[in-house]
Amino acid sequence: MTKSELITLLAERFPQLVVKDAELSVKAILDAMGDNLAKGERIEIRGFGSFSLNYRPPRLGRNPKTGSKVQVPEKHVPHFKAGKELRDRVDSATAN
Amino acid sequence: MTLTKADLADLLFEQVGLNKREAKDMVEAFFEEVRVALEVGDSVKLSGFGNFELRKKSERPGRNPKTGEEIPITARCVVTFHASQKLKSKVEENYATK
């Protein structure tokens, strides 16, 4: 499923709204989630899951092409943990 | 502050102009559609944000951490999330400026 398919599905669920509203809603939700993560703040969606940042300490890496050592700086990467409802639904649906 | 569904609904009310009821329902429907897609085995690709994918895990030995008793962890399907390059660099940039 892509973003535009999601917009279509949501527009169908809300016949009283115009498609543009569904589109703006999806954009607003994703932007808010992205901005919040970028600020280093968590997202917690009950029944779906939570997003947070994981810390990666600085390390000595290698340039795979030349083999020379390079210092890789510390960084934070987004992390998602599925919530109970999502976990259970995905697992039971695929078990059958 | 942790972002919740209530915060997202407030944003839809303020930014998109949905009424409070619609805003709440829209947020709920958004995550429900993603759940349904994953449930039927479809991956979800939200460009600019990231992809949700399904991963099959085969059975592996586990242990009850309390009792130390060995019990198999059954084969299962789990959801993984891969942030898009755009989201990753956004996180990096904001952290670098802090």
N, CA and C atoms of all chains as a GROMACS GRO file, in nm:
protein
  582
    1MET      N    1   0.084  -0.118   0.000
    1MET     CA    2   0.000   0.000   0.000
    1MET      C    3   0.089   0.125   0.000
    2THR      N    4   0.056   0.216  -0.085
    2THR     CA    5   0.133   0.341  -0.093
    2THR      C    6   0.055   0.455  -0.028
    3LYS      N    7   0.118   0.570  -0.019
    3LYS     CA    8   0.053   0.685   0.043
    3LYS      C    9  -0.074   0.722  -0.034
    4SER      N   10  -0.066   0.720  -0.168
    4SER     CA   11  -0.185   0.760  -0.245
    4SER      C   12  -0.298   0.658  -0.231
    5GLU      N   13  -0.264   0.530  -0.216
    5GLU     CA   14  -0.369   0.429  -0.193
    5GLU      C   15  -0.433   0.449  -0.056
    6LEU      N   16  -0.351   0.486   0.041
    6LEU     CA   17  -0.403   0.513   0.175
    6LEU      C   18  -0.500   0.632   0.171
    7ILE      N   19  -0.462   0.735   0.097
    7ILE     CA   20  -0.548   0.854   0.083
    7ILE      C   21  -0.684   0.815   0.022
    8THR      N   22  -0.680   0.732  -0.082
    8THR     CA   23  -0.803   0.687  -0.148
    8THR      C   24  -0.893   0.611  -0.050
    9LEU      N   25  -0.832   0.519   0.027
    9LEU     CA   26  -0.908   0.440   0.123
    9LEU      C   27  -0.972   0.529   0.230
   10LEU      N   28  -0.898   0.628   0.276
   10LEU     CA   29  -0.952   0.718   0.379
   10LEU      C   30  -1.062   0.805   0.322
   11ALA      N   31  -1.044   0.849   0.198
   11ALA     CA   32  -1.147   0.932   0.134
   11ALA      C   33  -1.277   0.853   0.122
   12GLU      N   34  -1.266   0.722   0.096
   12GLU     CA   35  -1.385   0.637   0.086
   12GLU      C   36  -1.455   0.622   0.221
   13ARG      N   37  -1.377   0.622   0.327
   13ARG     CA   38  -1.433   0.609   0.461
   13ARG      C   39  -1.507   0.735   0.506
   14PHE      N   40  -1.470   0.849   0.447
   14PHE     CA   41  -1.531   0.977   0.487
   14PHE      C   42  -1.597   1.043   0.367
   15PRO      N   43  -1.713   0.989   0.324
   15PRO     CA   44  -1.778   1.041   0.203
   15PRO      C   45  -1.821   1.187   0.218
   16GLN      N   46  -1.835   1.236   0.343
   16GLN     CA   47  -1.876   1.376   0.362
   16GLN      C   48  -1.761   1.474   0.338
   17LEU      N   49  -1.637   1.418   0.330
   17LEU     CA   50  -1.520   1.505   0.308
   17LEU      C   51  -1.478   1.498   0.162
   18VAL      N   52  -1.404   1.600   0.118
   18VAL     CA   53  -1.349   1.593  -0.017
   18VAL      C   54  -1.215   1.519  -0.010
   19VAL      N   55  -1.173   1.464  -0.123
   19VAL     CA   56  -1.049   1.385  -0.126
   19VAL      C   57  -0.931   1.468  -0.074
   20LYS      N   58  -0.934   1.596  -0.104
   20LYS     CA   59  -0.828   1.687  -0.060
   20LYS      C   60  -0.810   1.685   0.092
   21ASP      N   61  -0.922   1.671   0.166
   21ASP     CA   62  -0.914   1.666   0.312
   21ASP      C   63  -0.839   1.541   0.359
   22ALA      N   64  -0.865   1.429   0.292
   22ALA     CA   65  -0.795   1.304   0.327
   22ALA      C   66  -0.647   1.320   0.298
   23GLU      N   67  -0.618   1.382   0.184
   23GLU     CA   68  -0.479   1.402   0.143
   23GLU      C   69  -0.406   1.493   0.243
   24LEU      N   70  -0.471   1.604   0.280
   24LEU     CA   71  -0.410   1.697   0.376
   24LEU      C   72  -0.393   1.631   0.513
   25SER      N   73  -0.489   1.544   0.549
   25SER     CA   74  -0.483   1.477   0.678
   25SER      C   75  -0.362   1.383   0.685
   26VAL      N   76  -0.345   1.303   0.578
   26VAL     CA   77  -0.233   1.209   0.574
   26VAL      C   78  -0.101   1.286   0.582
   27LYS      N   79  -0.095   1.395   0.507
   27LYS     CA   80   0.026   1.475   0.506
   27LYS      C   81   0.053   1.535   0.645
   28ALA      N   82  -0.054   1.587   0.707
   28ALA     CA   83  -0.038   1.649   0.840
   28ALA      C   84   0.007   1.546   0.943
   29ILE      N   85  -0.050   1.426   0.937
   29ILE     CA   86  -0.014   1.321   1.034
   29ILE      C   87   0.133   1.282   1.017
   30LEU      N   88   0.173   1.256   0.892
   30LEU     CA   89   0.311   1.213   0.868
   30LEU      C   90   0.412   1.323   0.899
   31ASP      N   91   0.378   1.448   0.864
   31ASP     CA   92   0.467   1.560   0.894
   31ASP      C   93   0.486   1.575   1.046
   32ALA      N   94   0.375   1.567   1.119
   32ALA     CA   95   0.382   1.584   1.264
   32ALA      C   96   0.466   1.472   1.325
   33MET      N   97   0.449   1.349   1.276
   33MET     CA   98   0.526   1.239   1.330
   33MET      C   99   0.675   1.259   1.299
   34GLY      N  100   0.705   1.299   1.176
   34GLY     CA  101   0.844   1.323   1.136
   34GLY      C  102   0.908   1.436   1.217
   35ASP      N  103   0.834   1.547   1.233
   35ASP     CA  104   0.887   1.662   1.308
   35ASP      C  105   0.914   1.623   1.453
   36ASN      N  106   0.822   1.547   1.510
   36ASN     CA  107   0.838   1.509   1.650
   36ASN      C  108   0.961   1.422   1.671
   37LEU      N  109   0.977   1.324   1.581
   37LEU     CA  110   1.095   1.237   1.590
   37LEU      C  111   1.222   1.318   1.572
   38ALA      N  112   1.218   1.412   1.478
   38ALA     CA  113   1.336   1.494   1.451
   38ALA      C  114   1.373   1.577   1.574
   39LYS      N  115   1.273   1.614   1.653
   39LYS     CA  116   1.300   1.690   1.775
   39LYS      C  117   1.351   1.599   1.887
   40GLY      N  118   1.353   1.468   1.859
   40GLY     CA  119   1.400   1.374   1.960
   40GLY      C  120   1.291   1.329   2.054
   41GLU      N  121   1.165   1.353   2.013
   41GLU     CA  122   1.054   1.315   2.100
   41GLU      C  123   0.983   1.190   2.050
   42ARG      N  124   0.930   1.116   2.144
   42ARG     CA  125   0.865   0.989   2.114
   42ARG      C  126   0.726   1.007   2.052
   43ILE      N  127   0.680   0.902   1.986
   43ILE     CA  128   0.542   0.898   1.936
   43ILE      C  129   0.483   0.770   1.993
   44GLU      N  130   0.364   0.781   2.051
   44GLU     CA  131   0.302   0.662   2.106
   44GLU      C  132   0.159   0.652   2.057
   45ILE      N  133   0.134   0.553   1.971
   45ILE     CA  134   0.001   0.533   1.915
   45ILE      C  135  -0.055   0.403   1.971
   46ARG      N  136  -0.150   0.415   2.064
   46ARG     CA  137  -0.210   0.297   2.127
   46ARG      C  138  -0.268   0.202   2.023
   47GLY      N  139  -0.232   0.076   2.033
   47GLY     CA  140  -0.288  -0.024   1.942
   47GLY      C  141  -0.211  -0.036   1.812
   48PHE      N  142  -0.117   0.057   1.791
   48PHE     CA  143  -0.038   0.052   1.668
   48PHE      C  144   0.109   0.029   1.701
   49GLY      N  145   0.166   0.121   1.778
   49GLY     CA  146   0.305   0.105   1.817
   49GLY      C  147   0.366   0.237   1.858
   50SER      N  148   0.495   0.233   1.886
   50SER     CA  149   0.562   0.356   1.926
   50SER      C  150   0.688   0.376   1.843
   51PHE      N  151   0.721   0.503   1.825
   51PHE     CA  152   0.842   0.541   1.752
   51PHE      C  153   0.933   0.615   1.849
   52SER      N  154   1.060   0.584   1.844
   52SER     CA  155   1.155   0.657   1.926
   52SER      C  156   1.288   0.659   1.853
   53LEU      N  157   1.388   0.721   1.913
   53LEU     CA  158   1.519   0.724   1.848
   53LEU      C  159   1.613   0.631   1.922
   54ASN      N  160   1.693   0.562   1.846
   54ASN     CA  161   1.798   0.478   1.905
   54ASN      C  162   1.932   0.546   1.882
   55TYR      N  163   2.014   0.541   1.985
   55TYR     CA  164   2.146   0.603   1.978
   55TYR      C  165   2.248   0.506   1.919
   56ARG      N  166   2.326   0.554   1.825
   56ARG     CA  167   2.437   0.473   1.772
   56ARG      C  168   2.567   0.544   1.808
   57PRO      N  169   2.650   0.482   1.891
   57PRO     CA  170   2.773   0.548   1.933
   57PRO      C  171   2.870   0.564   1.816
   58PRO      N  172   2.967   0.657   1.829
   58PRO     CA  173   3.066   0.672   1.722
   58PRO      C  174   3.147   0.544   1.708
   59ARG      N  175   3.190   0.512   1.590
   59ARG     CA  176   3.268   0.389   1.571
   59ARG      C  177   3.367   0.409   1.458
   60LEU      N  178   3.461   0.317   1.453
   60LEU     CA  179   3.560   0.320   1.348
   60LEU      C  180   3.510   0.231   1.235
   61GLY      N  181   3.480   0.292   1.122
   61GLY     CA  182   3.432   0.213   1.009
   61GLY      C  183   3.538   0.203   0.903
   62ARG      N  184   3.503   0.137   0.795
   62ARG     CA  185   3.597   0.125   0.684
   62ARG      C  186   3.530   0.165   0.556
   63ASN      N  187   3.602   0.235   0.474
   63ASN     CA  188   3.552   0.262   0.340
   63ASN      C  189   3.562   0.130   0.263
   64PRO      N  190   3.449   0.073   0.225
   64PRO     CA  191   3.453  -0.060   0.163
   64PRO      C  192   3.529  -0.061   0.030
   65LYS      N  193   3.541   0.054  -0.031
   65LYS     CA  194   3.609   0.059  -0.161
   65LYS      C  195   3.760   0.061  -0.144
   66THR      N  196   3.807   0.148  -0.054
   66THR     CA  197   3.952   0.164  -0.042
   66THR      C  198   4.010   0.088   0.076
   67GLY      N  199   3.924   0.049   0.172
   67GLY     CA  200   3.974  -0.023   0.288
   67GLY      C  201   4.031   0.068   0.395
   68SER      N  202   4.030   0.199   0.370
   68SER     CA  203   4.087   0.291   0.468
   68SER      C  204   3.990   0.310   0.584
   69LYS      N  205   4.045   0.333   0.703
   69LYS     CA  206   3.963   0.351   0.822
   69LYS      C  207   3.902   0.491   0.823
   70VAL      N  208   3.775   0.498   0.860
   70VAL     CA  209   3.712   0.629   0.874
   70VAL      C  210   3.635   0.633   1.005
   71GLN      N  211   3.636   0.750   1.069
   71GLN     CA  212   3.563   0.766   1.193
   71GLN      C  213   3.416   0.793   1.159
   72VAL      N  214   3.325   0.707   1.206
   72VAL     CA  215   3.182   0.729   1.183
   72VAL      C  216   3.128   0.797   1.308
   73PRO      N  217   3.070   0.918   1.296
   73PRO     CA  218   3.024   0.990   1.415
   73PRO      C  219   2.901   0.924   1.479
   74GLU      N  220   2.874   0.961   1.602
   74GLU     CA  221   2.754   0.910   1.670
   74GLU      C  222   2.630   0.960   1.597
   75LYS      N  223   2.522   0.885   1.607
   75LYS     CA  224   2.399   0.934   1.547
   75LYS      C  225   2.275   0.872   1.612
   76HIS      N  226   2.161   0.928   1.577
   76HIS     CA  227   2.035   0.876   1.627
   76HIS      C  228   1.954   0.826   1.508
   77VAL      N  229   1.897   0.707   1.521
   77VAL     CA  230   1.817   0.653   1.411
   77VAL      C  231   1.675   0.621   1.461
   78PRO      N  232   1.573   0.647   1.375
   78PRO     CA  233   1.436   0.620   1.415
   78PRO      C  234   1.413   0.470   1.436
   79HIS      N  235   1.334   0.439   1.537
   79HIS     CA  236   1.305   0.299   1.570
   79HIS      C  237   1.156   0.283   1.595
   80PHE      N  238   1.098   0.174   1.544
   80PHE     CA  239   0.955   0.147   1.563
   80PHE      C  240   0.937   0.018   1.640
   81LYS      N  241   0.849   0.020   1.738
   81LYS     CA  242   0.815  -0.102   1.809
   81LYS      C  243   0.665  -0.123   1.795
   82ALA      N  244   0.627  -0.234   1.734
   82ALA     CA  245   0.485  -0.260   1.711
   82ALA      C  246   0.413  -0.278   1.844
   83GLY      N  247   0.292  -0.226   1.852
   83GLY     CA  248   0.210  -0.239   1.972
   83GLY      C  249   0.142  -0.375   1.976
   84LYS      N  250   0.080  -0.405   2.091
   84LYS     CA  251   0.024  -0.538   2.111
   84LYS      C  252  -0.083  -0.573   2.007
   85GLU      N  253  -0.175  -0.480   1.983
   85GLU     CA  254  -0.284  -0.511   1.890
   85GLU      C  255  -0.230  -0.540   1.750
   86LEU      N  256  -0.137  -0.456   1.702
   86LEU     CA  257  -0.079  -0.476   1.570
   86LEU      C  258  -0.006  -0.610   1.564
   87ARG      N  259   0.074  -0.638   1.667
   87ARG     CA  260   0.150  -0.762   1.672
   87ARG      C  261   0.059  -0.883   1.666
   88ASP      N  262  -0.044  -0.880   1.751
   88ASP     CA  263  -0.135  -0.994   1.758
   88ASP      C  264  -0.213  -1.012   1.629
   89ARG      N  265  -0.260  -0.902   1.572
   89ARG     CA  266  -0.341  -0.912   1.450
   89ARG      C  267  -0.260  -0.963   1.333
   90VAL      N  268  -0.139  -0.913   1.318
   90VAL     CA  269  -0.053  -0.956   1.207
   90VAL      C  270  -0.017  -1.103   1.224
   91ASP      N  271   0.013  -1.140   1.347
   91ASP     CA  272   0.056  -1.277   1.371
   91ASP      C  273  -0.058  -1.377   1.352
   92SER      N  274  -0.177  -1.344   1.404
   92SER     CA  275  -0.286  -1.441   1.392
   92SER      C  276  -0.338  -1.447   1.248
   93ALA      N  277  -0.330  -1.335   1.176
   93ALA     CA  278  -0.377  -1.335   1.037
   93ALA      C  279  -0.286  -1.422   0.951
   94THR      N  280  -0.156  -1.417   0.978
   94THR     CA  281  -0.062  -1.491   0.894
   94THR      C  282  -0.051  -1.637   0.937
   95ALA      N  283  -0.096  -1.667   1.061
   95ALA     CA  284  -0.088  -1.804   1.109
   95ALA      C  285  -0.188  -1.893   1.037
   96ASN      N  286  -0.299  -1.833   0.993
   96ASN     CA  287  -0.403  -1.913   0.927
   96ASN      C  288  -0.384  -1.920   0.776
   97MET      N  289   0.772   1.624   2.457
   97MET     CA  290   0.645   1.558   2.490
   97MET      C  291   0.610   1.450   2.388
   98THR      N  292   0.563   1.341   2.439
   98THR     CA  293   0.525   1.230   2.351
   98THR      C  294   0.404   1.267   2.266
   99LEU      N  295   0.413   1.238   2.137
   99LEU     CA  296   0.302   1.265   2.046
   99LEU      C  297   0.202   1.149   2.053
  100THR      N  298   0.074   1.183   2.071
  100THR     CA  299  -0.029   1.080   2.081
  100THR      C  300  -0.138   1.101   1.975
  101LYS      N  301  -0.233   1.009   1.970
  101LYS     CA  302  -0.344   1.022   1.876
  101LYS      C  303  -0.424   1.150   1.902
  102ALA      N  304  -0.437   1.186   2.030
  102ALA     CA  305  -0.512   1.308   2.064
  102ALA      C  306  -0.442   1.431   2.006
  103ASP      N  307  -0.309   1.433   2.010
  103ASP     CA  308  -0.234   1.546   1.953
  103ASP      C  309  -0.255   1.553   1.802
  104LEU      N  310  -0.253   1.436   1.738
  104LEU     CA  311  -0.272   1.432   1.592
  104LEU      C  312  -0.411   1.481   1.555
  105ALA      N  313  -0.512   1.440   1.634
  105ALA     CA  314  -0.649   1.484   1.608
  105ALA      C  315  -0.659   1.636   1.621
  106ASP      N  316  -0.593   1.693   1.722
  106ASP     CA  317  -0.593   1.839   1.739
  106ASP      C  318  -0.535   1.908   1.616
  107LEU      N  319  -0.428   1.850   1.560
  107LEU     CA  320  -0.364   1.907   1.442
  107LEU      C  321  -0.458   1.907   1.322
  108LEU      N  322  -0.532   1.796   1.305
  108LEU     CA  323  -0.624   1.787   1.192
  108LEU      C  324  -0.737   1.888   1.208
  109PHE      N  325  -0.777   1.912   1.333
  109PHE     CA  326  -0.880   2.011   1.361
  109PHE      C  327  -0.828   2.151   1.327
  110GLU      N  328  -0.705   2.179   1.369
  110GLU     CA  329  -0.648   2.312   1.347
  110GLU      C  330  -0.601   2.336   1.203
  111GLN      N  331  -0.530   2.237   1.148
  111GLN     CA  332  -0.465   2.258   1.018
  111GLN      C  333  -0.552   2.223   0.898
  112VAL      N  334  -0.632   2.116   0.911
  112VAL     CA  335  -0.710   2.071   0.795
  112VAL      C  336  -0.853   2.124   0.803
  113GLY      N  337  -0.896   2.159   0.925
  113GLY     CA  338  -1.031   2.211   0.940
  113GLY      C  339  -1.139   2.105   0.952
  114LEU      N  340  -1.098   1.982   0.989
  114LEU     CA  341  -1.199   1.880   1.015
  114LEU      C  342  -1.264   1.916   1.149
  115ASN      N  343  -1.389   1.871   1.171
  115ASN     CA  344  -1.445   1.895   1.304
  115ASN      C  345  -1.384   1.794   1.401
  116LYS      N  346  -1.405   1.816   1.530
  116LYS     CA  347  -1.337   1.735   1.632
  116LYS      C  348  -1.363   1.586   1.614
  117ARG      N  349  -1.489   1.555   1.585
  117ARG     CA  350  -1.530   1.415   1.567
  117ARG      C  351  -1.456   1.353   1.448
  118GLU      N  352  -1.461   1.426   1.335
  118GLU     CA  353  -1.394   1.376   1.212
  118GLU      C  354  -1.244   1.361   1.233
  119ALA      N  355  -1.186   1.457   1.304
  119ALA     CA  356  -1.042   1.455   1.327
  119ALA      C  357  -1.001   1.330   1.405
  120LYS      N  358  -1.079   1.300   1.508
  120LYS     CA  359  -1.052   1.183   1.590
  120LYS      C  360  -1.068   1.055   1.507
  121ASP      N  361  -1.178   1.050   1.431
  121ASP     CA  362  -1.205   0.933   1.347
  121ASP      C  363  -1.099   0.916   1.238
  122MET      N  364  -1.052   1.027   1.182
  122MET     CA  365  -0.953   1.022   1.075
  122MET      C  366  -0.822   0.962   1.126
  123VAL      N  367  -0.780   1.005   1.244
  123VAL     CA  368  -0.655   0.953   1.301
  123VAL      C  369  -0.669   0.803   1.325
  124GLU      N  370  -0.784   0.764   1.381
  124GLU     CA  371  -0.809   0.622   1.407
  124GLU      C  372  -0.809   0.543   1.276
  125ALA      N  373  -0.873   0.598   1.173
  125ALA     CA  374  -0.883   0.530   1.043
  125ALA      C  375  -0.747   0.518   0.975
  126PHE      N  376  -0.666   0.621   0.990
  126PHE     CA  377  -0.532   0.620   0.932
  126PHE      C  378  -0.455   0.497   0.980
  127PHE      N  379  -0.449   0.479   1.113
  127PHE     CA  380  -0.372   0.367   1.166
  127PHE      C  381  -0.441   0.234   1.141
  128GLU      N  382  -0.576   0.237   1.135
  128GLU     CA  383  -0.648   0.113   1.108
  128GLU      C  384  -0.620   0.064   0.965
  129GLU      N  385  -0.616   0.156   0.869
  129GLU     CA  386  -0.587   0.116   0.730
  129GLU      C  387  -0.447   0.056   0.718
  130VAL      N  388  -0.353   0.114   0.791
  130VAL     CA  389  -0.216   0.060   0.788
  130VAL      C  390  -0.216  -0.080   0.850
  131ARG      N  391  -0.288  -0.096   0.961
  131ARG     CA  392  -0.296  -0.227   1.026
  131ARG      C  393  -0.359  -0.330   0.935
  132VAL      N  394  -0.468  -0.292   0.868
  132VAL     CA  395  -0.538  -0.384   0.779
  132VAL      C  396  -0.446  -0.429   0.665
  133ALA      N  397  -0.373  -0.334   0.607
  133ALA     CA  398  -0.282  -0.368   0.497
  133ALA      C  399  -0.178  -0.469   0.544
  134LEU      N  400  -0.120  -0.445   0.662
  134LEU     CA  401  -0.017  -0.535   0.715
  134LEU      C  402  -0.077  -0.671   0.749
  135GLU      N  403  -0.199  -0.667   0.798
  135GLU     CA  404  -0.269  -0.790   0.836
  135GLU      C  405  -0.291  -0.882   0.717
  136VAL      N  406  -0.318  -0.824   0.600
  136VAL     CA  407  -0.340  -0.907   0.481
  136VAL      C  408  -0.206  -0.937   0.411
  137GLY      N  409  -0.097  -0.898   0.474
  137GLY     CA  410   0.034  -0.936   0.421
  137GLY      C  411   0.094  -0.836   0.324
  138ASP      N  412   0.034  -0.717   0.319
  138ASP     CA  413   0.081  -0.614   0.227
  138ASP      C  414   0.182  -0.526   0.302
  139SER      N  415   0.285  -0.479   0.233
  139SER     CA  416   0.374  -0.383   0.299
  139SER      C  417   0.317  -0.243   0.276
  140VAL      N  418   0.357  -0.149   0.360
  140VAL     CA  419   0.303  -0.013   0.352
  140VAL      C  420   0.419   0.083   0.328
  141LYS      N  421   0.412   0.154   0.216
  141LYS     CA  422   0.521   0.246   0.181
  141LYS      C  423   0.471   0.389   0.184
  142LEU      N  424   0.516   0.463   0.284
  142LEU     CA  425   0.474   0.602   0.298
  142LEU      C  426   0.592   0.691   0.262
  143SER      N  427   0.593   0.738   0.139
  143SER     CA  428   0.710   0.809   0.088
  143SER      C  429   0.740   0.933   0.172
  144GLY      N  430   0.865   0.954   0.202
  144GLY     CA  431   0.907   1.066   0.285
  144GLY      C  432   0.908   1.032   0.432
  145PHE      N  433   0.842   0.921   0.469
  145PHE     CA  434   0.839   0.881   0.609
  145PHE      C  435   0.912   0.748   0.630
  146GLY      N  436   0.859   0.643   0.567
  146GLY     CA  437   0.926   0.513   0.579
  146GLY      C  438   0.836   0.400   0.534
  147ASN      N  439   0.890   0.279   0.540
  147ASN     CA  440   0.816   0.161   0.497
  147ASN      C  441   0.793   0.066   0.613
  148PHE      N  442   0.671   0.010   0.618
  148PHE     CA  443   0.643  -0.096   0.713
  148PHE      C  444   0.644  -0.226   0.635
  149GLU      N  445   0.723  -0.320   0.680
  149GLU     CA  446   0.730  -0.448   0.610
  149GLU      C  447   0.705  -0.563   0.706
  150LEU      N  448   0.674  -0.679   0.646
  150LEU     CA  449   0.651  -0.798   0.727
  150LEU      C  450   0.770  -0.889   0.715
  151ARG      N  451   0.803  -0.950   0.826
  151ARG     CA  452   0.917  -1.039   0.826
  151ARG      C  453   0.877  -1.169   0.891
  152LYS      N  454   0.906  -1.280   0.822
  152LYS     CA  455   0.874  -1.411   0.879
  152LYS      C  456   0.988  -1.456   0.968
  153LYS      N  457   0.954  -1.496   1.089
  153LYS     CA  458   1.055  -1.547   1.182
  153LYS      C  459   1.030  -1.695   1.201
  154SER      N  460   1.132  -1.776   1.188
  154SER     CA  461   1.110  -1.919   1.212
  154SER      C  462   1.127  -1.948   1.362
  155GLU      N  463   1.085  -2.065   1.400
  155GLU     CA  464   1.091  -2.101   1.542
  155GLU      C  465   1.235  -2.101   1.592
  156ARG      N  466   1.256  -2.055   1.713
  156ARG     CA  467   1.390  -2.057   1.771
  156ARG      C  468   1.378  -2.088   1.919
  157PRO      N  469   1.487  -2.142   1.976
  157PRO     CA  470   1.479  -2.176   2.118
  157PRO      C  471   1.481  -2.050   2.203
  158GLY      N  472   1.402  -2.049   2.308
  158GLY     CA  473   1.400  -1.935   2.399
  158GLY      C  474   1.405  -1.986   2.542
  159ARG      N  475   1.394  -1.893   2.634
  159ARG     CA  476   1.403  -1.928   2.775
  159ARG      C  477   1.309  -1.838   2.852
  160ASN      N  478   1.244  -1.893   2.949
  160ASN     CA  479   1.167  -1.810   3.040
  160ASN      C  480   1.269  -1.741   3.131
  161PRO      N  481   1.280  -1.607   3.121
  161PRO     CA  482   1.386  -1.539   3.196
  161PRO      C  483   1.370  -1.554   3.347
  162LYS      N  484   1.248  -1.580   3.392
  162LYS     CA  485   1.225  -1.591   3.535
  162LYS      C  486   1.268  -1.727   3.589
  163THR      N  487   1.228  -1.832   3.516
  163THR     CA  488   1.252  -1.966   3.568
  163THR      C  489   1.373  -2.033   3.503
  164GLY      N  490   1.418  -1.979   3.390
  164GLY     CA  491   1.531  -2.039   3.321
  164GLY      C  492   1.491  -2.160   3.237
  165GLU      N  493   1.362  -2.190   3.240
  165GLU     CA  494   1.309  -2.305   3.167
  165GLU      C  495   1.318  -2.281   3.016
  166GLU      N  496   1.360  -2.381   2.941
  166GLU     CA  497   1.371  -2.368   2.796
  166GLU      C  498   1.236  -2.389   2.729
  167ILE      N  499   1.194  -2.291   2.649
  167ILE     CA  500   1.069  -2.306   2.574
  167ILE      C  501   1.090  -2.251   2.433
  168PRO      N  502   1.038  -2.320   2.332
  168PRO     CA  503   1.057  -2.270   2.196
  168PRO      C  504   0.976  -2.143   2.172
  169ILE      N  505   1.034  -2.047   2.099
  169ILE     CA  506   0.960  -1.929   2.054
  169ILE      C  507   0.904  -1.968   1.917
  170THR      N  508   0.773  -1.972   1.908
  170THR     CA  509   0.709  -2.022   1.786
  170THR      C  510   0.737  -1.935   1.665
  171ALA      N  511   0.724  -1.994   1.547
  171ALA     CA  512   0.740  -1.919   1.422
  171ALA      C  513   0.633  -1.811   1.419
  172ARG      N  514   0.669  -1.692   1.370
  172ARG     CA  515   0.572  -1.584   1.367
  172ARG      C  516   0.605  -1.482   1.259
  173CYS      N  517   0.513  -1.390   1.241
  173CYS     CA  518   0.532  -1.284   1.143
  173CYS      C  519   0.538  -1.153   1.220
  174VAL      N  520   0.640  -1.074   1.197
  174VAL     CA  521   0.653  -0.948   1.271
  174VAL      C  522   0.661  -0.829   1.176
  175VAL      N  523   0.625  -0.712   1.229
  175VAL     CA  524   0.628  -0.590   1.149
  175VAL      C  525   0.761  -0.518   1.173
  176THR      N  526   0.827  -0.478   1.065
  176THR     CA  527   0.949  -0.398   1.081
  176THR      C  528   0.927  -0.264   1.012
  177PHE      N  529   0.994  -0.162   1.064
  177PHE     CA  530   0.983  -0.029   1.005
  177PHE      C  531   1.120   0.018   0.961
  178HIS      N  532   1.127   0.068   0.839
  178HIS     CA  533   1.252   0.126   0.790
  178HIS      C  534   1.226   0.272   0.758
  179ALA      N  535   1.290   0.362   0.831
  179ALA     CA  536   1.272   0.504   0.806
  179ALA      C  537   1.328   0.539   0.669
  180SER      N  538   1.263   0.633   0.602
  180SER     CA  539   1.311   0.676   0.471
  180SER      C  540   1.438   0.760   0.489
  181GLN      N  541   1.512   0.774   0.382
  181GLN     CA  542   1.633   0.855   0.386
  181GLN      C  543   1.600   0.996   0.433
  182LYS      N  544   1.483   1.044   0.387
  182LYS     CA  545   1.442   1.181   0.421
  182LYS      C  546   1.422   1.196   0.573
  183LEU      N  547   1.354   1.098   0.633
  183LEU     CA  548   1.330   1.104   0.778
  183LEU      C  549   1.461   1.091   0.854
  184LYS      N  550   1.546   0.999   0.807
  184LYS     CA  551   1.676   0.979   0.874
  184LYS      C  552   1.758   1.106   0.873
  185SER      N  553   1.765   1.173   0.757
  185SER     CA  554   1.849   1.294   0.754
  185SER      C  555   1.787   1.408   0.834
  186LYS      N  556   1.652   1.410   0.840
  186LYS     CA  557   1.585   1.512   0.919
  186LYS      C  558   1.621   1.495   1.068
  187VAL      N  559   1.622   1.371   1.113
  187VAL     CA  560   1.660   1.342   1.252
  187VAL      C  561   1.805   1.382   1.276
  188GLU      N  562   1.892   1.344   1.182
  188GLU     CA  563   2.035   1.376   1.195
  188GLU      C  564   2.059   1.526   1.204
  189GLU      N  565   1.999   1.599   1.111
  189GLU     CA  566   2.020   1.744   1.104
  189GLU      C  567   1.977   1.812   1.233
  190ASN      N  568   1.855   1.778   1.278
  190ASN     CA  569   1.805   1.843   1.398
  190ASN      C  570   1.890   1.813   1.520
  191TYR      N  571   1.944   1.692   1.524
  191TYR     CA  572   2.028   1.657   1.638
  191TYR      C  573   2.161   1.728   1.632
  192ALA      N  574   2.213   1.746   1.511
  192ALA     CA  575   2.342   1.811   1.494
  192ALA      C  576   2.338   1.956   1.540
  193THR      N  577   2.221   2.020   1.525
  193THR     CA  578   2.211   2.162   1.559
  193THR      C  579   2.185   2.182   1.708
  194LYS      N  580   2.154   2.075   1.780
  194LYS     CA  581   2.122   2.088   1.922
  194LYS      C  582   2.246   2.111   2.007
   0.00000   0.00000   0.00000
